[in-house]
Amino acid sequence: MSLLSELKTVADACSIPVETGVFSGVPPDLYLVITPMADTFELHADNFPGYDTQEARLSLFVKGSYTAIKDTLVRALLGADFCITDRRYIAHEDDTGFHHYAIDVAKLYQL
């Protein structure tokens, strides 16, 4: 498995449309954009990495109240063993009507 495929599975389980990088086409009133951020070999010994740490930002866009779907998504991520490294409200986009909330996640993958 990879970080992106696991994140897409979590989004599907929460009934949130998801795309990577940018949402193509006309966005629905609720959607998620995944932006890969880093792949690192921080945990290793003997000059050979044992784990690949993959990180991504999930940008949740919601028209109307975002708190319930944000809480559902956070619980689903924690239940799927993701490490949440940051959560923050970014802004209300007055031109589109979307609330933008970001969740940064990381997960270890054994090599």
Backbone as CSV, one residue per row, in Angstrom:
resi,resn,N_x,N_y,N_z,CA_x,CA_y,CA_z,C_x,C_y,C_z
1,MET,0.840,-1.186,0.000,0.000,0.000,0.000,0.885,1.249,0.000
2,SER,0.292,2.355,-0.365,0.983,3.634,-0.319,0.098,4.632,0.430
3,LEU,0.711,5.714,0.835,-0.017,6.743,1.562,-1.221,7.239,0.763
4,LEU,-1.021,7.552,-0.504,-2.119,8.089,-1.317,-3.270,7.102,-1.446
5,SER,-2.964,5.838,-1.680,-4.045,4.860,-1.833,-4.793,4.658,-0.516
6,GLU,-4.072,4.668,0.600,-4.747,4.525,1.887,-5.606,5.744,2.213
7,LEU,-5.107,6.934,1.879,-5.898,8.143,2.121,-7.148,8.170,1.254
8,LYS,-7.044,7.709,0.033,-8.223,7.643,-0.835,-9.250,6.663,-0.284
9,THR,-8.777,5.558,0.290,-9.679,4.585,0.905,-10.419,5.200,2.084
10,VAL,-9.713,5.958,2.920,-10.346,6.632,4.064,-11.373,7.652,3.576
11,ALA,-11.023,8.439,2.576,-11.963,9.438,2.041,-13.206,8.759,1.473
12,ASP,-13.022,7.674,0.752,-14.165,6.934,0.206,-15.066,6.410,1.325
13,ALA,-14.453,5.913,2.406,-15.225,5.401,3.539,-16.038,6.510,4.208
14,CYS,-15.540,7.752,4.125,-16.250,8.901,4.696,-17.172,9.573,3.671
15,SER,-17.274,8.994,2.478,-18.107,9.534,1.392,-17.698,10.947,0.997
16,ILE,-16.376,11.164,0.925,-15.849,12.466,0.514,-15.166,12.293,-0.838
17,PRO,-15.618,12.998,-1.871,-14.914,12.955,-3.151,-13.481,13.449,-2.962
18,VAL,-12.520,12.767,-3.600,-11.116,13.091,-3.371,-10.331,13.049,-4.670
19,GLU,-9.362,13.951,-4.795,-8.410,13.943,-5.902,-7.059,14.360,-5.356
20,THR,-6.024,14.085,-6.119,-4.663,14.432,-5.721,-4.213,15.683,-6.466
21,GLY,-3.647,16.632,-5.724,-3.087,17.847,-6.324,-4.083,18.963,-6.512
22,VAL,-5.108,18.728,-7.296,-6.134,19.735,-7.560,-7.430,19.008,-7.932
23,PHE,-8.555,19.586,-7.589,-9.836,18.977,-7.939,-10.200,19.410,-9.346
24,SER,-10.312,18.457,-10.242,-10.635,18.772,-11.635,-12.148,18.896,-11.811
25,GLY,-12.531,19.716,-12.741,-13.956,19.892,-13.012,-14.620,20.787,-11.987
26,VAL,-15.929,20.761,-11.978,-16.717,21.569,-11.049,-16.757,20.839,-9.704
27,PRO,-16.255,21.472,-8.647,-16.223,20.777,-7.360,-17.602,20.705,-6.719
28,PRO,-17.868,19.593,-6.006,-19.119,19.502,-5.246,-19.018,20.375,-3.986
29,ASP,-20.058,20.398,-3.174,-20.067,21.229,-1.964,-19.153,20.687,-0.861
30,LEU,-18.645,19.486,-1.044,-17.726,18.851,-0.104,-16.712,18.050,-0.914
31,TYR,-15.431,18.343,-0.714,-14.409,17.553,-1.395,-13.081,17.676,-0.670
32,LEU,-12.161,16.783,-1.040,-10.862,16.699,-0.401,-9.780,16.676,-1.469
33,VAL,-8.727,17.440,-1.251,-7.575,17.424,-2.145,-6.366,16.961,-1.332
34,ILE,-5.672,15.934,-1.825,-4.479,15.416,-1.157,-3.248,15.960,-1.865
35,THR,-2.337,16.538,-1.084,-1.080,17.053,-1.620,0.064,16.306,-0.950
36,PRO,0.793,15.455,-1.693,1.952,14.789,-1.095,2.968,15.841,-0.648
37,MET,3.564,15.638,0.545,4.500,16.629,1.074,5.930,16.104,1.180
38,ALA,6.118,14.866,1.651,7.491,14.378,1.852,7.518,12.866,1.934
39,ASP,8.629,12.318,1.513,8.968,10.906,1.700,10.373,10.905,2.294
40,THR,10.524,10.390,3.513,11.827,10.445,4.162,12.214,9.093,4.740
41,PHE,13.509,8.944,4.980,14.064,7.754,5.625,14.634,8.159,6.983
42,GLU,13.806,8.718,7.849,14.301,9.219,9.127,14.676,8.115,10.101
43,LEU,13.993,6.988,10.057,14.229,5.909,11.015,15.051,4.805,10.362
44,HIS,16.362,4.834,10.607,17.192,3.764,10.071,18.491,3.625,10.859
45,ALA,19.128,2.480,10.671,20.418,2.193,11.318,21.283,1.440,10.323
46,ASP,22.568,1.388,10.615,23.517,0.660,9.766,23.484,1.144,8.320
47,ASN,23.192,2.440,8.133,23.187,3.065,6.805,22.187,2.455,5.839
48,PHE,21.166,1.791,6.368,20.110,1.247,5.513,18.760,1.561,6.142
49,PRO,17.892,2.267,5.416,16.583,2.611,5.993,15.699,1.380,6.141
50,GLY,15.000,1.332,7.250,14.045,0.247,7.471,12.617,0.685,7.214
51,TYR,12.382,1.999,7.255,11.042,2.538,7.072,11.073,3.753,6.162
52,ASP,10.021,3.901,5.402,9.786,5.090,4.586,8.667,5.861,5.270
53,THR,8.942,7.085,5.687,7.918,7.939,6.279,7.319,8.791,5.165
54,GLN,6.019,8.621,4.921,5.338,9.383,3.880,4.384,10.378,4.538
55,GLU,4.375,11.607,4.015,3.540,12.672,4.581,2.715,13.348,3.486
56,ALA,1.532,13.813,3.878,0.660,14.512,2.927,-0.224,15.497,3.677
57,ARG,-0.712,16.474,2.941,-1.698,17.424,3.473,-3.044,17.126,2.835
58,LEU,-4.063,17.024,3.673,-5.430,16.860,3.205,-6.117,18.208,3.338
59,SER,-6.545,18.762,2.240,-7.270,20.033,2.246,-8.746,19.728,2.067
60,LEU,-9.490,19.950,3.132,-10.926,19.702,3.148,-11.641,20.993,2.791
61,PHE,-12.502,20.936,1.790,-13.275,22.091,1.353,-14.751,21.776,1.557
62,VAL,-15.439,22.648,2.296,-16.840,22.406,2.640,-17.616,23.717,2.548
63,LYS,-18.769,23.663,1.892,-19.709,24.788,1.940,-20.643,24.512,3.109
64,GLY,-20.837,25.490,3.972,-21.638,25.282,5.176,-20.740,24.867,6.328
65,SER,-21.324,24.227,7.323,-20.574,23.829,8.507,-19.607,22.683,8.183
66,TYR,-18.364,22.843,8.570,-17.342,21.849,8.281,-17.003,20.972,9.483
67,THR,-17.471,21.305,10.685,-16.986,20.637,11.896,-17.356,19.157,11.971
68,ALA,-18.547,18.786,11.616,-18.953,17.384,11.724,-18.158,16.501,10.768
69,ILE,-17.997,16.911,9.517,-17.256,16.093,8.561,-15.771,16.082,8.908
70,LYS,-15.254,17.186,9.445,-13.861,17.232,9.888,-13.639,16.223,11.001
71,ASP,-14.539,16.175,11.979,-14.417,15.226,13.085,-14.510,13.784,12.600
72,THR,-15.410,13.523,11.672,-15.532,12.180,11.099,-14.251,11.772,10.388
73,LEU,-13.688,12.677,9.602,-12.453,12.394,8.872,-11.286,12.153,9.826
74,VAL,-11.169,12.971,10.863,-10.089,12.800,11.840,-10.200,11.443,12.536
75,ARG,-11.397,11.060,12.955,-11.582,9.755,13.598,-11.235,8.617,12.638
76,ALA,-11.607,8.749,11.376,-11.303,7.713,10.391,-9.790,7.610,10.159
77,LEU,-9.109,8.742,10.114,-7.656,8.730,9.931,-6.960,8.073,11.116
78,LEU,-7.360,8.436,12.323,-6.769,7.827,13.508,-7.064,6.334,13.564
79,GLY,-8.271,5.947,13.170,-8.639,4.534,13.143,-7.852,3.729,12.121
80,ALA,-7.330,4.405,11.098,-6.523,3.737,10.067,-5.027,3.878,10.356
81,ASP,-4.688,4.228,11.600,-3.291,4.303,12.069,-2.470,5.404,11.416
82,PHE,-3.100,6.491,11.019,-2.350,7.645,10.542,-1.924,8.485,11.738
83,CYS,-0.760,9.087,11.648,-0.304,10.057,12.631,-0.700,11.435,12.105
84,ILE,-1.528,12.147,12.863,-1.926,13.492,12.465,-0.907,14.458,13.056
85,THR,-0.183,15.145,12.177,0.887,16.027,12.628,0.457,17.483,12.753
86,ASP,-0.654,17.846,12.127,-1.154,19.219,12.232,-2.591,19.274,11.747
87,ARG,-3.390,20.144,12.365,-4.756,20.432,11.924,-4.959,21.919,12.084
88,ARG,-5.528,22.554,11.059,-5.766,23.988,11.184,-6.799,24.477,10.173
89,TYR,-7.551,25.461,10.628,-8.488,26.146,9.754,-7.687,27.131,8.928
90,ILE,-7.817,27.067,7.617,-7.053,27.944,6.736,-7.812,29.247,6.494
91,ALA,-9.028,29.151,5.974,-9.781,30.371,5.675,-11.153,30.031,5.115
92,HIS,-12.017,31.030,5.125,-13.255,30.952,4.367,-12.984,31.677,3.054
93,GLU,-13.222,30.996,1.972,-12.978,31.591,0.653,-14.251,32.303,0.212
94,ASP,-14.256,33.606,0.371,-15.470,34.388,0.096,-15.924,34.285,-1.353
95,ASP,-14.981,34.134,-2.275,-15.360,34.075,-3.686,-16.021,32.751,-4.061
96,THR,-15.710,31.664,-3.334,-16.300,30.359,-3.656,-17.310,29.886,-2.619
97,GLY,-17.231,30.438,-1.392,-18.125,30.011,-0.323,-17.637,28.797,0.447
98,PHE,-16.435,28.327,0.163,-15.888,27.145,0.834,-15.115,27.516,2.094
99,HIS,-15.293,26.690,3.138,-14.382,26.697,4.272,-13.238,25.761,3.888
100,HIS,-12.001,26.156,4.200,-10.826,25.350,3.892,-10.174,24.953,5.212
101,TYR,-10.093,23.644,5.461,-9.495,23.096,6.677,-8.416,22.114,6.257
102,ALA,-7.219,22.222,6.849,-6.096,21.368,6.463,-5.756,20.380,7.575
103,ILE,-5.478,19.144,7.169,-5.032,18.099,8.085,-3.766,17.498,7.485
104,ASP,-2.663,17.576,8.236,-1.403,16.971,7.785,-1.256,15.608,8.448
105,VAL,-0.875,14.623,7.649,-0.751,13.256,8.167,0.590,12.655,7.758
106,ALA,0.997,11.642,8.516,2.209,10.888,8.200,1.949,9.420,8.527
107,LYS,2.662,8.542,7.827,2.549,7.118,8.103,3.861,6.441,7.746
108,LEU,4.228,5.454,8.541,5.446,4.689,8.305,5.132,3.451,7.471
109,TYR,6.010,3.170,6.507,5.891,1.973,5.675,7.209,1.224,5.744
110,GLN,7.145,-0.016,6.205,8.365,-0.817,6.303,8.851,-1.203,4.925
111,LEU,10.153,-1.078,4.718,10.734,-1.421,3.420,11.000,-2.910,3.315
